[in-house]
Amino acid sequence: MNRKQLSQALLVALIGSVALIGCKKKEEAAPAPAPTPVEIAPTPAPAPAPTVSVATVDLGTSVGPDLKIATPAMSFKPKDTIYASISTTTSDPAASVAGNLGVKWTYAHETETMTVNEESKAISFTGNGTNEFHIAKPSGFPVGKYKVEVSLDGAVVQSKDFEVTK
């Protein structure tokens, strides 16, 4: 093979290579990335409704102007007026919570429990508060074991046992 033939062979090979490259299928363009989904923030859960709870129940024979027991007692005389001072609190001190606060006074006579008095009040509770209930019997309560049950919206939440002695 002479130089001319070699040059022609190289030229044919080069043209063939270019033709092959040119015939090669064009690569397809990469697909466009999917749009980033817009995140929708979840709707926050509503704040829980404020609640009220009974903090303490104290018994005594008198209450002060703040409705708190002046001198706590668990034993009373038959002609005493017996007071129950009930402290309440709300879960949100700024919110007002409507509810019913009630008491049931009972006397345990032998095997029977007798209701002495039952009372409830509709109250708008706000923050910390105090309410009072009382019982009295001018002729005197029978000597024995008693109980006061405190209820909030009909459910008993606290109770206190006490006694009447001579």
Rosetta blueprint (number, residue, H / E / L):
1 M L
2 N L
3 R H
4 K H
5 Q H
6 L H
7 S H
8 Q H
9 A H
10 L H
11 L H
12 V H
13 A H
14 L H
15 I H
16 G H
17 S H
18 V H
19 A H
20 L H
21 I H
22 G H
23 C H
24 K L
25 K L
26 K L
27 E L
28 E L
29 A L
30 A L
31 P L
32 A L
33 P L
34 A L
35 P L
36 T L
37 P L
38 V L
39 E L
40 I L
41 A L
42 P L
43 T L
44 P L
45 A L
46 P L
47 A L
48 P L
49 A L
50 P L
51 T L
52 V E
53 S E
54 V E
55 A E
56 T E
57 V E
58 D E
59 L E
60 G E
61 T L
62 S L
63 V E
64 G L
65 P L
66 D L
67 L L
68 K L
69 I E
70 A L
71 T L
72 P E
73 A L
74 M L
75 S E
76 F E
77 K L
78 P L
79 K L
80 D L
81 T L
82 I E
83 Y E
84 A E
85 S E
86 I E
87 S E
88 T E
89 T E
90 T E
91 S L
92 D L
93 P L
94 A L
95 A L
96 S E
97 V E
98 A E
99 G E
100 N E
101 L E
102 G E
103 V E
104 K E
105 W E
106 T E
107 Y E
108 A E
109 H E
110 E L
111 T L
112 E E
113 T E
114 M E
115 T E
116 V E
117 N E
118 E E
119 E E
120 S E
121 K E
122 A E
123 I E
124 S E
125 F E
126 T E
127 G L
128 N L
129 G E
130 T E
131 N E
132 E E
133 F E
134 H E
135 I E
136 A L
137 K L
138 P L
139 S L
140 G L
141 F L
142 P L
143 V L
144 G E
145 K E
146 Y E
147 K E
148 V E
149 E E
150 V E
151 S E
152 L E
153 D L
154 G L
155 A E
156 V E
157 V E
158 Q E
159 S E
160 K E
161 D E
162 F E
163 E E
164 V E
165 T L
166 K L
